[in-house]
């Protein structure tokens, strides 16, 4: 990257955060299909359905060539964002750190519940010397060394309080417990939020600033200071009242210590948007366009609402027509595009289309 290219990208991102007018929205790209766990050749021998995965099976050095390849591919595309390396995003890291067994499928990894009683909440803690935590931090340290200042290092998909609890105890069990045992469940939410924040803090102690800022991993969104992001996919199976009571306070805690914050959202959880918009320290809401889900046209009223009050990231497999529609319907101030492209050729074409 040339100094002028770096300066231009940083200026564009600062304008994004300040919600200032720009000629075109900043955009990042990921090449390949939606099964991101399969993008790494080092992971393919692990993707055997039913195979239990343990930390020692992940040879971090074997993954580094894939990171180098991806960085080179996206730099050739000339995207306006900074490609960001994250500890291998196929692993359900938070669930594994919380004690869940990890199993492989043919395209992804899943975690299995283990909690039998809410009395076990007090056994949950973050142990930086635990096998899964050590592997996560090993990925972080080796990616920092690989980068050598060329690209930032950030978070992969880490899940949020609903997802952690729903995996540790089971989704149905979580729903019943939120109604039947609210005191214990409030404590459960506090505990997993503490552990999430501890893990992110441990990672960030290993990651140097990148041109004075950091990158929100997975979305490759640069920020002028320390950043954090989270998700609560299992909000989709809760009522608005339960989510508001138990999990909005956790979201507020996650955002409280950072100036640059993002929450990931699926359209199935649009009913929590109004509550998320009230979180003062939450800066960005990211929305997925899911395969087989709502169209960009159907999502547009909610996207407009979000962008009227917060910054927005839209994520998905978008055609040129989709991008034209987004540009015609949404203000460009505070808009960031995260595009899944089938190939680097497609990514380059779409990047040029966005800039034009």
C-alpha positions as CSV (number, residue, x, y, z in Angstrom):
1,X,0.0,0.0,0.0
2,X,1.3,3.4,-0.9
3,X,1.3,6.2,1.6
4,X,-1.2,8.1,-0.5
5,X,-3.5,5.1,-0.7
6,X,-3.4,4.7,3.1
7,X,-4.1,8.4,3.6
8,X,-7.1,8.3,1.2
9,X,-8.6,5.3,2.9
10,X,-8.2,6.7,6.4
11,X,-9.7,10.0,5.3
12,X,-12.7,8.2,3.8
13,X,-13.2,6.2,7.0
14,X,-13.0,9.3,9.2
15,X,-15.6,10.9,7.1
16,X,-17.8,7.8,7.5
17,X,-17.5,7.9,11.3
18,X,-18.3,11.7,11.3
19,X,-21.2,11.1,8.9
20,X,-19.9,13.6,6.4
21,X,-20.8,13.8,2.7
22,X,-18.6,11.7,0.5
23,X,-18.5,10.9,-3.2
24,X,-19.0,7.2,-2.6
25,X,-19.3,5.0,0.5
26,X,-16.3,3.0,1.7
27,X,-16.5,-0.6,0.9
28,X,-14.8,-3.9,1.8
29,X,-15.0,-7.2,0.1
30,X,-14.7,-10.9,0.9
31,X,-14.1,-13.3,-2.0
32,X,-15.7,-16.7,-2.1
33,X,-19.0,-18.3,-1.0
34,X,-20.9,-17.8,2.3
35,X,-19.2,-20.8,4.0
36,X,-16.2,-18.8,5.3
37,X,-14.8,-21.7,7.3
38,X,-14.0,-23.4,4.0
39,X,-11.9,-20.5,2.7
40,X,-8.9,-21.8,4.5
41,X,-7.1,-24.8,3.0
42,X,-5.6,-25.6,6.4
43,X,-9.2,-26.1,7.8
44,X,-10.4,-28.5,5.1
45,X,-9.0,-31.7,6.8
46,X,-10.9,-30.7,9.9
47,X,-14.3,-30.3,8.2
48,X,-15.4,-33.9,8.7
49,X,-19.0,-34.2,9.8
50,X,-19.2,-35.3,13.4
51,X,-15.5,-34.9,14.2
52,X,-14.8,-33.4,17.6
53,X,-12.3,-30.5,17.3
54,X,-9.7,-29.8,20.0
55,X,-7.4,-26.8,20.1
56,X,-4.2,-28.7,19.3
57,X,-5.8,-29.7,15.9
58,X,-5.5,-26.1,14.8
59,X,-1.9,-25.5,13.5
60,X,-1.8,-21.7,13.3
61,X,1.3,-21.7,11.1
62,X,-0.6,-23.8,8.6
63,X,-3.2,-21.1,8.3
64,X,-0.8,-18.2,7.6
65,X,-0.4,-18.9,3.9
66,X,-4.2,-18.5,3.4
67,X,-4.1,-15.1,5.3
68,X,-1.3,-13.9,3.1
69,X,-3.1,-15.0,-0.1
70,X,-6.4,-13.3,1.0
71,X,-4.5,-10.1,1.8
72,X,-2.8,-10.1,-1.6
73,X,-6.0,-10.8,-3.5
74,X,-8.0,-7.9,-1.8
75,X,-5.1,-5.4,-2.2
76,X,-5.2,-6.1,-6.0
77,X,-8.9,-5.4,-6.0
78,X,-8.1,-1.9,-4.7
79,X,-10.9,-1.8,-2.1
80,X,-11.3,1.4,-0.2
81,X,-11.3,-0.5,3.2
82,X,-8.3,-2.2,4.9
83,X,-8.3,-6.0,4.6
84,X,-8.3,-7.3,8.2
85,X,-7.0,-10.6,9.6
86,X,-8.9,-12.3,12.4
87,X,-8.3,-15.5,14.3
88,X,-9.9,-18.3,12.2
89,X,-13.5,-17.3,12.0
90,X,-14.9,-20.8,11.5
91,X,-14.4,-21.7,15.2
92,X,-17.2,-20.8,17.7
93,X,-14.5,-19.2,19.9
94,X,-16.6,-17.9,22.8
95,X,-18.6,-21.0,23.2
96,X,-15.4,-23.1,23.2
97,X,-13.8,-20.8,25.8
98,X,-16.9,-21.3,27.9
99,X,-16.4,-25.1,27.9
100,X,-18.6,-26.3,25.0
101,X,-17.4,-29.2,22.9
102,X,-16.7,-28.2,19.2
103,X,-17.7,-30.4,16.3
104,X,-17.2,-30.2,12.6
105,X,-19.7,-30.3,9.8
106,X,-19.0,-30.3,6.1
107,X,-18.9,-26.5,5.9
108,X,-18.8,-25.1,9.4
109,X,-18.2,-25.9,13.1
110,X,-20.8,-26.0,15.9
111,X,-20.7,-26.1,19.7
112,X,-22.7,-28.4,22.0
113,X,-24.4,-27.4,25.3
114,X,-23.0,-28.8,28.5
115,X,-24.7,-26.9,31.4
116,X,-27.2,-29.1,33.4
117,X,-28.0,-26.6,36.2
118,X,-28.0,-22.8,36.6
119,X,-25.9,-23.5,39.8
120,X,-23.0,-24.0,37.4
121,X,-23.0,-20.3,36.4
122,X,-20.4,-19.5,39.0
123,X,-18.0,-22.0,37.5
124,X,-17.8,-19.9,34.3
125,X,-14.7,-17.7,34.0
126,X,-12.1,-16.5,31.6
127,X,-8.8,-18.4,31.9
128,X,-6.2,-17.0,29.6
129,X,-4.2,-20.2,30.0
130,X,-7.2,-22.4,29.0
131,X,-6.6,-24.4,25.8
132,X,-9.1,-22.5,23.6
133,X,-8.2,-19.1,25.0
134,X,-4.5,-19.8,24.4
135,X,-5.2,-20.9,20.8
136,X,-7.2,-17.8,20.2
137,X,-4.4,-15.6,21.5
138,X,-1.8,-17.6,19.6
139,X,-3.7,-16.8,16.4
140,X,-3.8,-13.2,17.3
141,X,0.0,-13.0,18.1
142,X,1.0,-14.8,14.9
143,X,-1.3,-12.6,12.8
144,X,0.2,-9.5,14.3
145,X,3.7,-10.9,13.4
146,X,2.6,-11.8,9.9
147,X,1.1,-8.4,9.3
148,X,4.3,-6.5,10.4
149,X,2.2,-3.3,10.0
150,X,0.8,-4.2,6.6
151,X,-2.8,-4.9,7.7
152,X,-4.8,-4.6,10.9
153,X,-5.8,-7.6,13.1
154,X,-9.3,-7.7,14.6
155,X,-12.1,-9.9,16.0
156,X,-13.7,-12.7,14.1
157,X,-17.3,-13.7,14.8
158,X,-17.4,-13.9,18.6
159,X,-21.1,-14.2,19.4
160,X,-22.9,-12.1,22.1
161,X,-24.7,-12.9,25.4
162,X,-27.8,-14.5,23.8
163,X,-25.7,-16.8,21.6
164,X,-23.3,-17.8,24.4
165,X,-26.1,-18.6,26.8
166,X,-28.2,-20.4,24.2
167,X,-25.3,-22.6,23.3
168,X,-24.0,-23.3,26.8
169,X,-27.4,-24.4,28.2
170,X,-29.5,-25.0,25.1
171,X,-31.8,-22.6,23.3
172,X,-35.1,-24.0,24.6
173,X,-33.7,-24.2,28.1
174,X,-32.6,-20.6,27.8
175,X,-36.1,-19.4,26.8
176,X,-37.8,-21.2,29.7
177,X,-35.2,-20.1,32.3
178,X,-35.5,-16.4,31.3
179,X,-39.2,-16.6,32.3
180,X,-38.9,-19.0,35.2
181,X,-35.6,-18.1,36.8
182,X,-35.0,-14.4,36.1
183,X,-32.6,-13.7,39.0
184,X,-30.2,-16.5,38.0
185,X,-30.5,-15.5,34.3
186,X,-29.6,-11.9,35.0
187,X,-26.5,-13.2,36.7
188,X,-25.8,-15.5,33.8
189,X,-26.0,-12.6,31.3
190,X,-23.6,-10.6,33.5
191,X,-21.1,-13.4,33.8
192,X,-20.9,-14.2,30.0
193,X,-20.7,-10.5,29.3
194,X,-17.8,-10.2,31.7
195,X,-16.0,-13.1,30.0
196,X,-16.6,-11.7,26.5
197,X,-15.1,-8.4,27.5
198,X,-12.1,-10.1,29.1
199,X,-11.4,-12.1,26.0
200,X,-11.5,-9.0,23.7
201,X,-9.4,-7.1,26.2
202,X,-6.8,-9.9,26.2
203,X,-6.7,-9.9,22.4
204,X,-6.4,-6.1,22.1
205,X,-3.4,-6.1,24.5
206,X,-1.6,-8.0,21.8
207,X,-2.7,-5.9,18.8
208,X,-0.9,-2.7,18.0
209,X,-2.7,0.3,16.6
210,X,-3.0,0.4,12.8
211,X,-2.2,3.9,11.6
212,X,-3.5,5.3,14.9
213,X,-6.7,3.2,15.0
214,X,-8.1,-0.3,14.8
215,X,-10.3,-2.4,12.6
216,X,-13.6,-4.0,13.3
217,X,-12.8,-7.5,12.2
218,X,-15.0,-9.5,9.8
219,X,-16.4,-6.3,8.3
220,X,-13.0,-4.7,7.8
221,X,-14.1,-1.3,8.9
222,X,-11.3,0.9,10.2
223,X,-11.9,3.1,13.2
224,X,-9.8,6.1,14.5
225,X,-9.5,4.4,18.0
226,X,-10.2,1.2,19.9
227,X,-13.2,-0.7,18.7
228,X,-15.5,-3.7,19.5
229,X,-18.4,-5.5,17.9
230,X,-20.8,-8.2,19.0
231,X,-23.9,-10.0,17.9
232,X,-27.1,-11.4,19.5
233,X,-28.5,-13.7,16.8
234,X,-30.7,-15.6,19.3
235,X,-32.6,-12.4,20.0
236,X,-34.7,-13.7,17.1
237,X,-36.3,-16.3,19.4
238,X,-37.0,-13.9,22.3
239,X,-39.8,-11.4,22.9
240,X,-38.9,-7.7,22.6
241,X,-39.6,-7.3,26.4
242,X,-37.3,-10.1,27.4
243,X,-34.5,-8.9,25.1
244,X,-34.9,-5.4,26.5
245,X,-34.9,-6.5,30.1
246,X,-32.0,-9.0,30.0
247,X,-29.8,-8.1,27.1
248,X,-29.9,-4.4,26.3
249,X,-28.0,-3.7,29.6
250,X,-25.4,-6.2,28.4
251,X,-25.2,-4.4,25.0
252,X,-24.7,-1.1,26.9
253,X,-21.9,-2.6,29.0
254,X,-20.1,-3.9,25.9
255,X,-20.3,-0.5,24.2
256,X,-19.4,1.5,27.3
257,X,-15.7,1.1,27.2
258,X,-15.2,1.9,23.5
259,X,-15.7,4.9,21.2
260,X,-16.2,2.8,18.1
261,X,-18.8,0.0,18.4
262,X,-20.9,-2.2,16.1
263,X,-23.7,-4.7,16.5
264,X,-24.5,-7.3,13.9
265,X,-28.1,-7.9,13.1
266,X,-30.3,-10.2,10.9
267,X,-33.7,-9.1,9.6
268,X,-35.3,-11.7,11.8
269,X,-34.3,-9.5,14.8
270,X,-35.5,-6.1,13.3
271,X,-37.9,-5.9,16.3
272,X,-35.0,-4.9,18.5
273,X,-33.8,-2.0,16.3
274,X,-35.7,0.6,18.3
275,X,-34.0,-0.5,21.5
276,X,-30.6,-0.7,19.9
277,X,-31.0,2.9,18.5
278,X,-31.4,4.1,22.1
279,X,-27.9,2.9,23.1
280,X,-25.9,6.1,23.0
281,X,-22.5,4.5,22.8
282,X,-23.5,2.1,20.0
283,X,-22.2,3.8,16.8
284,X,-23.0,1.2,14.0
285,X,-25.7,-1.3,13.2
286,X,-24.7,-3.9,10.6
287,X,-27.5,-5.7,8.7
288,X,-27.1,-8.9,6.8
289,X,-29.0,-9.6,3.6
290,X,-29.4,-13.4,4.2
291,X,-29.7,-16.0,1.5
292,X,-33.4,-16.7,1.1
293,X,-34.3,-13.9,3.4
294,X,-35.7,-10.4,2.9
295,X,-34.8,-8.6,-0.3
296,X,-32.9,-5.3,-0.1
297,X,-36.2,-3.6,-1.1
298,X,-38.0,-5.2,1.8
299,X,-35.3,-4.2,4.3
300,X,-35.1,-0.6,3.0
301,X,-37.5,1.0,5.5
302,X,-35.5,-0.4,8.4
303,X,-32.2,0.5,6.8
304,X,-33.4,4.1,6.4
305,X,-34.5,4.2,10.1
306,X,-31.1,3.0,11.2
307,X,-29.1,5.4,9.0
308,X,-31.2,8.3,10.2
309,X,-29.7,7.8,13.7
310,X,-26.7,5.6,13.5
311,X,-24.0,4.6,11.1
312,X,-24.9,1.6,8.9
313,X,-23.1,-1.4,7.4
314,X,-24.9,-3.5,4.8
315,X,-23.5,-7.0,4.3
316,X,-24.3,-9.4,1.5
317,X,-23.9,-10.7,-2.0
318,X,-24.9,-7.6,-4.0
319,X,-25.2,-7.2,-7.7
320,X,-24.6,-3.9,-9.5
321,X,-28.3,-3.3,-9.6
322,X,-28.5,-3.9,-5.9
323,X,-25.8,-1.4,-5.3
324,X,-27.5,1.1,-7.5
325,X,-30.7,0.7,-5.6
326,X,-28.9,1.1,-2.2
327,X,-27.2,4.2,-3.5
328,X,-30.5,5.7,-4.8
329,X,-32.4,5.0,-1.6
330,X,-29.9,5.6,1.2
331,X,-28.0,8.7,2.2
332,X,-24.2,8.1,1.7
333,X,-23.3,9.8,5.0
334,X,-22.6,7.0,7.5
335,X,-23.0,4.2,5.0
336,X,-20.5,1.4,4.6
337,X,-20.7,-1.6,2.2
338,X,-19.4,-5.0,2.9
339,X,-19.8,-7.1,-0.2
340,X,-19.4,-10.9,-0.8
341,X,-18.0,-11.4,-4.2
342,X,-17.6,-14.7,-6.0
343,X,-14.1,-13.9,-7.3
344,X,-11.5,-11.2,-7.2
345,X,-12.6,-10.3,-10.8
346,X,-16.2,-9.7,-9.5
347,X,-14.9,-7.8,-6.5
348,X,-12.8,-5.5,-8.7
349,X,-15.7,-4.8,-11.0
350,X,-18.0,-4.0,-8.1
351,X,-15.4,-1.8,-6.4
352,X,-15.1,0.2,-9.5
353,X,-18.9,0.4,-9.9
354,X,-19.2,1.7,-6.3
355,X,-16.6,4.4,-6.9
356,X,-18.2,5.5,-10.1
